[in-house]
Each structure stands twice: as C-alpha cells, then as structure tokens.
Amino acid sequence: MKKLFQLLLLLSLTLSSYAQQSIHGNVVDSQSGEPLPGVTVMVKGMSIGTSTDIDGRFSITLPPPSRVNSYKSVI
C-alpha cells in the first residue's frame, strides 16, 4: 500500500509539472538598454498577460497545452 501511494504521489507531481509552462523575460528600451517598468506583456491570441516589474522583468504561466490551440509568440 505504501509503494502504491508513493507511485501515485510521484505520478501526480510529474503530471502537474508537465502541465504548466511559463514564459519569462526582460523588456528593455531598444536604444538605451534600460529596463522598462510597467509594460504590459500579453500572449498573442489569448487573454493572458502581465506587467513588467521595476526592473523590466515579467513571468507568465500558461495553461496546459490541451486547453490552448497555439501560443507561439508573445507581444
């Protein structure tokens, strides 16, 4: 019984980590290279987005691939 529980726990952790993907990066000014705080970053074709922090960094967690047709580009 203990081994079955351990197997189920391992399987659930593996599936949950597979199901989520995230996109992260920095938004900077193209001329000066300075970070741009407060910029809205959206996933093209979806209503998922976020804003950059004070250092121009952002991170977006995407839904599982089965719920999304395509999320190839970020604008």
N, CA, C and O atoms as a printed pandas DataFrame, in Angstrom:
     atom_number atom_name residue_name chain_id  residue_number  x_coord  y_coord  z_coord
0              1         N          MET        A               1    0.821   -1.194    0.000
1              2        CA          MET        A               1    0.000    0.000    0.000
2              3         C          MET        A               1    0.867    1.261    0.000
3              4         O          MET        A               1    0.557    2.238   -0.682
4              5         N          LYS        A               2    1.955    1.229    0.771
5              6        CA          LYS        A               2    2.843    2.387    0.849
6              7         C          LYS        A               2    3.489    2.648   -0.512
7              8         O          LYS        A               2    3.631    3.802   -0.916
8              9         N          LYS        A               3    3.879    1.593   -1.216
9             10        CA          LYS        A               3    4.514    1.773   -2.530
10            11         C          LYS        A               3    3.517    2.321   -3.548
11            12         O          LYS        A               3    3.886    3.121   -4.408
12            13         N          LEU        A               4    2.272    1.900   -3.457
13            14        CA          LEU        A               4    1.242    2.413   -4.353
14            15         C          LEU        A               4    1.039    3.910   -4.105
15            16         O          LEU        A               4    0.944    4.690   -5.053
16            17         N          PHE        A               5    0.973    4.307   -2.844
17            18        CA          PHE        A               5    0.828    5.720   -2.503
18            19         C          PHE        A               5    2.004    6.526   -3.043
19            20         O          PHE        A               5    1.808    7.606   -3.599
20            21         N          GLN        A               6    3.222    6.013   -2.887
21            22        CA          GLN        A               6    4.411    6.717   -3.372
22            23         C          GLN        A               6    4.378    6.846   -4.894
23            24         O          GLN        A               6    4.745    7.886   -5.443
24            25         N          LEU        A               7    3.940    5.788   -5.569
25            26        CA          LEU        A               7    3.848    5.827   -7.028
26            27         C          LEU        A               7    2.825    6.866   -7.476
27            28         O          LEU        A               7    3.089    7.636   -8.400
28            29         N          LEU        A               8    1.666    6.895   -6.834
29            30        CA          LEU        A               8    0.642    7.881   -7.182
30            31         C          LEU        A               8    1.111    9.305   -6.908
31            32         O          LEU        A               8    0.833   10.212   -7.693
32            33         N          LEU        A               9    1.812    9.504   -5.813
33            34        CA          LEU        A               9    2.344   10.826   -5.494
34            35         C          LEU        A               9    3.357   11.268   -6.546
35            36         O          LEU        A               9    3.309   12.405   -7.016
36            37         N          LEU        A              10    4.260   10.389   -6.910
37            38        CA          LEU        A              10    5.259   10.710   -7.930
38            39         C          LEU        A              10    4.598   11.012   -9.270
39            40         O          LEU        A              10    4.987   11.955   -9.959
40            41         N          LEU        A              11    3.615   10.224   -9.633
41            42        CA          LEU        A              11    2.909   10.441  -10.886
42            43         C          LEU        A              11    2.186   11.785  -10.894
43            44         O          LEU        A              11    2.234   12.507  -11.891
44            45         N          SER        A              12    1.523   12.124   -9.804
45            46        CA          SER        A              12    0.807   13.400   -9.755
46            47         C          SER        A              12    1.759   14.590   -9.810
47            48         O          SER        A              12    1.449   15.599  -10.444
48            49         N          LEU        A              13    2.913   14.485   -9.153
49            50        CA          LEU        A              13    3.891   15.579   -9.214
50            51         C          LEU        A              13    4.455   15.735  -10.614
51            52         O          LEU        A              13    4.667   16.853  -11.083
52            53         N          THR        A              14    4.696   14.623  -11.278
53            54        CA          THR        A              14    5.225   14.661  -12.641
54            55         C          THR        A              14    4.217   15.287  -13.591
55            56         O          THR        A              14    4.578   16.132  -14.410
56            57         N          LEU        A              15    2.969   14.883  -13.491
57            58        CA          LEU        A              15    1.944   15.430  -14.379
58            59         C          LEU        A              15    1.695   16.902  -14.128
59            60         O          LEU        A              15    1.484   17.658  -15.076
60            61         N          SER        A              16    1.714   17.325  -12.890
61            62        CA          SER        A              16    1.475   18.744  -12.610
62            63         C          SER        A              16    2.609   19.616  -13.111
63            64         O          SER        A              16    2.363   20.738  -13.554
64            65         N          SER        A              17    3.831   19.142  -13.057
65            66        CA          SER        A              17    4.934   19.940  -13.568
66            67         C          SER        A              17    4.939   19.958  -15.090
67            68         O          SER        A              17    5.398   20.927  -15.695
68            69         N          TYR        A              18    4.433   18.894  -15.717
69            70        CA          TYR        A              18    4.348   18.847  -17.178
70            71         C          TYR        A              18    3.255   19.775  -17.689
71            72         O          TYR        A              18    3.379   20.341  -18.776
72            73         N          ALA        A              19    2.213   19.933  -16.933
73            74        CA          ALA        A              19    1.033   20.653  -17.388
74            75         C          ALA        A              19    1.240   22.161  -17.470
75            76         O          ALA        A              19    0.506   22.833  -18.194
76            77         N          GLN        A              20    2.202   22.706  -16.761
77            78        CA          GLN        A              20    2.370   24.146  -16.753
78            79         C          GLN        A              20    3.662   24.551  -17.457
79            80         O          GLN        A              20    4.710   23.929  -17.282
80            81         N          GLN        A              21    3.559   25.582  -18.233
81            82        CA          GLN        A              21    4.728   26.174  -18.869
82            83         C          GLN        A              21    4.726   27.649  -18.505
83            84         O          GLN        A              21    3.674   28.249  -18.284
84            85         N          SER        A              22    5.896   28.211  -18.447
85            86        CA          SER        A              22    5.936   29.642  -18.176
86            87         C          SER        A              22    6.883   30.327  -19.146
87            88         O          SER        A              22    7.850   29.745  -19.638
88            89         N          ILE        A              23    6.569   31.561  -19.392
89            90        CA          ILE        A              23    7.392   32.424  -20.247
90            91         C          ILE        A              23    7.902   33.528  -19.342
91            92         O          ILE        A              23    7.133   34.121  -18.586
92            93         N          HIS        A              24    9.180   33.802  -19.413
93            94        CA          HIS        A              24    9.723   34.897  -18.616
94            95         C          HIS        A              24   10.792   35.617  -19.426
95            96         O          HIS        A              24   11.394   35.050  -20.337
96            97         N          GLY        A              25   11.009   36.868  -19.074
97            98        CA          GLY        A              25   11.997   37.650  -19.794
98            99         C          GLY        A              25   12.105   39.060  -19.248
99           100         O          GLY        A              25   11.572   39.383  -18.186
100          101         N          ASN        A              26   12.807   39.887  -19.998
101          102        CA          ASN        A              26   13.018   41.286  -19.639
102          103         C          ASN        A              26   12.609   42.152  -20.818
103          104         O          ASN        A              26   12.825   41.789  -21.974
104          105         N          VAL        A              27   12.019   43.292  -20.517
105          106        CA          VAL        A              27   11.682   44.274  -21.540
106          107         C          VAL        A              27   12.595   45.474  -21.323
107          108         O          VAL        A              27   12.619   46.079  -20.251
108          109         N          VAL        A              28   13.351   45.803  -22.382
109          110        CA          VAL        A              28   14.293   46.916  -22.296
110          111         C          VAL        A              28   14.098   47.857  -23.475
111          112         O          VAL        A              28   13.577   47.463  -24.518
112          113         N          ASP        A              29   14.520   49.097  -23.301
113          114        CA          ASP        A              29   14.495   50.083  -24.369
114          115         C          ASP        A              29   15.499   49.663  -25.439
115          116         O          ASP        A              29   16.637   49.317  -25.122
116          117         N          SER        A              30   15.085   49.691  -26.696
117          118        CA          SER        A              30   15.961   49.216  -27.775
118          119         C          SER        A              30   17.183   50.095  -27.996
119          120         O          SER        A              30   18.200   49.614  -28.497
120          121         N          GLN        A              31   17.107   51.376  -27.632
121          122        CA          GLN        A              31   18.243   52.260  -27.855
122          123         C          GLN        A              31   19.163   52.358  -26.649
123          124         O          GLN        A              31   20.384   52.288  -26.785
124          125         N          SER        A              32   18.575   52.522  -25.464
125          126        CA          SER        A              32   19.420   52.736  -24.282
126          127         C          SER        A              32   19.718   51.442  -23.528
127          128         O          SER        A              32   20.690   51.375  -22.775
128          129         N          GLY        A              33   18.886   50.410  -23.724
129          130        CA          GLY        A              33   19.082   49.162  -22.996
130          131         C          GLY        A              33   18.561   49.214  -21.568
131          132         O          GLY        A              33   18.742   48.264  -20.806
132          133         N          GLU        A              34   17.914   50.319  -21.201
133          134        CA          GLU        A              34   17.360   50.480  -19.853
134          135         C          GLU        A              34   16.108   49.624  -19.702
135          136         O          GLU        A              34   15.333   49.500  -20.651
136          137         N          PRO        A              35   15.893   49.027  -18.518
137          138        CA          PRO        A              35   14.673   48.246  -18.292
138          139         C          PRO        A              35   13.435   49.141  -18.313
139          140         O          PRO        A              35   13.487   50.301  -17.905
140          141         N          LEU        A              36   12.313   48.581  -18.798
141          142        CA          LEU        A              36   11.078   49.340  -18.893
142          143         C          LEU        A              36   10.046   48.785  -17.904
143          144         O          LEU        A              36    9.457   47.734  -18.155
144          145         N          PRO        A              37    9.824   49.478  -16.792
145          146        CA          PRO        A              37    8.823   49.032  -15.813
146          147         C          PRO        A              37    7.401   49.359  -16.280
147          148         O          PRO        A              37    7.184   50.343  -16.987
148          149         N          GLY        A              38    6.437   48.523  -15.879
149          150        CA          GLY        A              38    5.039   48.802  -16.150
150          151         C          GLY        A              38    4.563   48.495  -17.551
151          152         O          GLY        A              38    3.461   48.899  -17.921
152          153         N          VAL        A              39    5.355   47.795  -18.344
153          154        CA          VAL        A              39    4.946   47.435  -19.697
154          155         C          VAL        A              39    4.028   46.219  -19.622
155          156         O          VAL        A              39    4.316   45.267  -18.898
156          157         N          THR        A              40    2.921   46.250  -20.371
157          158        CA          THR        A              40    2.002   45.113  -20.411
158          159         C          THR        A              40    2.495   44.110  -21.447
159          160         O          THR        A              40    2.754   44.470  -22.595
160          161         N          VAL        A              41    2.623   42.850  -21.036
161          162        CA          VAL        A              41    3.049   41.765  -21.914
162          163         C          VAL        A              41    1.881   40.792  -22.007
163          164         O          VAL        A              41    1.408   40.287  -20.989
164          165         N          MET        A              42    1.408   40.525  -23.243
165          166        CA          MET        A              42    0.270   39.637  -23.469
166          167         C          MET        A              42    0.674   38.478  -24.362
167          168         O          MET        A              42    1.562   38.610  -25.204
168          169         N          VAL        A              43    0.009   37.331  -24.172
169          170        CA          VAL        A              43    0.196   36.188  -25.052
170          171         C          VAL        A              43   -0.717   36.400  -26.246
171          172         O          VAL        A              43   -1.922   36.590  -26.085
172          173         N          LYS        A              44   -0.146   36.368  -27.446
173          174        CA          LYS        A              44   -0.894   36.638  -28.665
174          175         C          LYS        A              44   -2.050   35.650  -28.813
175          176         O          LYS        A              44   -1.864   34.439  -28.690
176          177         N          GLY        A              45   -3.235   36.179  -29.078
177          178        CA          GLY        A              45   -4.406   35.348  -29.290
178          179         C          GLY        A              45   -5.070   34.849  -28.020
179          180         O          GLY        A              45   -5.998   34.043  -28.089
180          181         N          MET        A              46   -4.617   35.309  -26.864
181          182        CA          MET        A              46   -5.198   34.875  -25.591
182          183         C          MET        A              46   -5.401   36.086  -24.698
183          184         O          MET        A              46   -4.873   37.166  -24.963
184          185         N          SER        A              47   -6.169   35.894  -23.644
185          186        CA          SER        A              47   -6.375   36.985  -22.684
186          187         C          SER        A              47   -5.509   36.771  -21.451
187          188         O          SER        A              47   -5.936   37.020  -20.324
188          189         N          ILE        A              48   -4.289   36.307  -21.681
189          190        CA          ILE        A              48   -3.340   36.075  -20.593
190          191         C          ILE        A              48   -2.227   37.103  -20.729
191          192         O          ILE        A              48   -1.667   37.285  -21.810
192          193         N          GLY        A              49   -1.911   37.775  -19.624
193          194        CA          GLY        A              49   -0.862   38.772  -19.671
194          195         C          GLY        A              49   -0.409   39.177  -18.286
195          196         O          GLY        A              49   -0.935   38.713  -17.274
196          197         N          THR        A              50    0.574   40.049  -18.267
197          198        CA          THR        A              50    1.122   40.567  -17.020
198          199         C          THR        A              50    1.809   41.890  -17.310
199          200         O          THR        A              50    1.868   42.325  -18.460
200          201         N          SER        A              51    2.323   42.522  -16.283
201          202        CA          SER        A              51    3.098   43.756  -16.426
202          203         C          SER        A              51    4.515   43.518  -15.931
203          204         O          SER        A              51    4.758   42.673  -15.069
204          205         N          THR        A              52    5.438   44.273  -16.490
205          206        CA          THR        A              52    6.828   44.152  -16.044
206          207         C          THR        A              52    6.996   44.819  -14.686
207          208         O          THR        A              52    6.280   45.759  -14.343
208          209         N          ASP        A              53    7.967   44.308  -13.916
209          210        CA          ASP        A              53    8.249   44.908  -12.606
210          211         C          ASP        A              53    9.174   46.099  -12.777
211          212         O          ASP        A              53    9.425   46.527  -13.904
212          213         N          ILE        A              54    9.677   46.633  -11.699
213          214        CA          ILE        A              54   10.516   47.836  -11.736
214          215         C          ILE        A              54   11.813   47.630  -12.514
215          216         O          ILE        A              54   12.409   48.588  -13.004
216          217         N          ASP        A              55   12.247   46.365  -12.626
217          218        CA          ASP        A              55   13.469   46.047  -13.370
218          219         C          ASP        A              55   13.173   45.551  -14.783
219          220         O          ASP        A              55   14.077   45.057  -15.458
220          221         N          GLY        A              56   11.927   45.672  -15.247
221          222        CA          GLY        A              56   11.555   45.265  -16.594
222          223         C          GLY        A              56   11.330   43.764  -16.751
223          224         O          GLY        A              56   11.174   43.284  -17.873
224          225         N          ARG        A              57   11.312   43.016  -15.649
225          226        CA          ARG        A              57   11.147   41.557  -15.724
226          227         C          ARG        A              57    9.672   41.175  -15.689
227          228         O          ARG        A              57    8.846   41.862  -15.087
228          229         N          PHE        A              58    9.356   40.037  -16.365
229          230        CA          PHE        A              58    7.999   39.511  -16.333
230          231         C          PHE        A              58    8.035   37.992  -16.361
231          232         O          PHE        A              58    9.032   37.384  -16.752
232          233         N          SER        A              59    6.929   37.390  -15.939
233          234        CA          SER        A              59    6.753   35.945  -15.986
234          235         C          SER        A              59    5.269   35.661  -16.165
235          236         O          SER        A              59    4.431   36.232  -15.467
236          237         N          ILE        A              60    4.946   34.769  -17.111
237          238        CA          ILE        A              60    3.559   34.397  -17.382
238          239         C          ILE        A              60    3.467   32.879  -17.330
239          240         O          ILE        A              60    4.241   32.186  -17.991
240          241         N          THR        A              61    2.522   32.356  -16.545
241          242        CA          THR        A              61    2.268   30.920  -16.509
242          243         C          THR        A              61    1.145   30.608  -17.484
243          244         O          THR        A              61    0.065   31.194  -17.414
244          245         N          LEU        A              62    1.412   29.674  -18.398
245          246        CA          LEU        A              62    0.438   29.304  -19.413
246          247         C          LEU        A              62   -0.410   28.127  -18.949
247          248         O          LEU        A              62    0.036   27.324  -18.130
248          249         N          PRO        A              63   -1.633   28.022  -19.469
249          250        CA          PRO        A              63   -2.472   26.873  -19.143
250          251         C          PRO        A              63   -1.928   25.608  -19.815
251          252         O          PRO        A              63   -1.065   25.700  -20.688
252          253         N          PRO        A              64   -2.418   24.436  -19.422
253          254        CA          PRO        A              64   -1.971   23.191  -20.045
254          255         C          PRO        A              64   -2.202   23.219  -21.556
255          256         O          PRO        A              64   -3.173   23.821  -22.017
256          257         N          PRO        A              65   -1.331   22.581  -22.331
257          258        CA          PRO        A              65   -1.445   22.595  -23.794
258          259         C          PRO        A              65   -2.784   22.081  -24.318
259          260         O          PRO        A              65   -3.218   22.510  -25.387
260          261         N          SER        A              66   -3.440   21.195  -23.615
261          262        CA          SER        A              66   -4.715   20.661  -24.085
262          263         C          SER        A              66   -5.810   21.721  -24.124
263          264         O          SER        A              66   -6.805   21.550  -24.828
264          265         N          ARG        A              67   -5.647   22.806  -23.384
265          266        CA          ARG        A              67   -6.647   23.877  -23.344
266          267         C          ARG        A              67   -6.311   25.025  -24.281
267          268         O          ARG        A              67   -7.060   25.999  -24.359
268          269         N          VAL        A              68   -5.195   24.923  -24.992
269          270        CA          VAL        A              68   -4.741   26.023  -25.836
270          271         C          VAL        A              68   -4.412   25.488  -27.216
271          272         O          VAL        A              68   -3.724   24.474  -27.341
272          273         N          ASN        A              69   -4.899   26.162  -28.265
273          274        CA          ASN        A              69   -4.575   25.741  -29.627
274          275         C          ASN        A              69   -3.116   26.012  -29.947
275          276         O          ASN        A              69   -2.394   25.126  -30.405
276          277         N          SER        A              70   -2.688   27.242  -29.703
277          278        CA          SER        A              70   -1.320   27.613  -30.036
278          279         C          SER        A              70   -0.931   28.851  -29.240
279          280         O          SER        A              70   -1.708   29.800  -29.138
280          281         N          TYR        A              71    0.264   28.838  -28.681
281          282        CA          TYR        A              71    0.791   30.036  -28.027
282          283         C          TYR        A              71    2.268   30.140  -28.369
283          284         O          TYR        A              71    3.145   29.892  -27.541
284          285         N          LYS        A              72    2.513   30.519  -29.624
285          286        CA          LYS        A              72    3.870   30.542  -30.132
286          287         C          LYS        A              72    4.559   31.878  -29.940
287          288         O          LYS        A              72    5.786   31.923  -29.850
288          289         N          SER        A              73    3.815   32.957  -29.875
289          290        CA          SER        A              73    4.502   34.242  -29.797
290          291         C          SER        A              73    3.936   35.112  -28.693
291          292         O          SER        A              73    2.766   35.009  -28.325
292          293         N          VAL        A              74    4.787   35.958  -28.185
293          294        CA          VAL        A              74    4.410   36.914  -27.154
294          295         C          VAL        A              74    4.656   38.302  -27.708
295          296         O          VAL        A              74    5.696   38.557  -28.315
296          297         N          ILE        A              75    3.698   39.207  -27.500
297          298        CA          ILE        A              75    3.895   40.587  -27.933
298          299         C          ILE        A              75    3.892   41.486  -26.745
299          300         O          ILE        A              75    4.043   42.699  -26.888
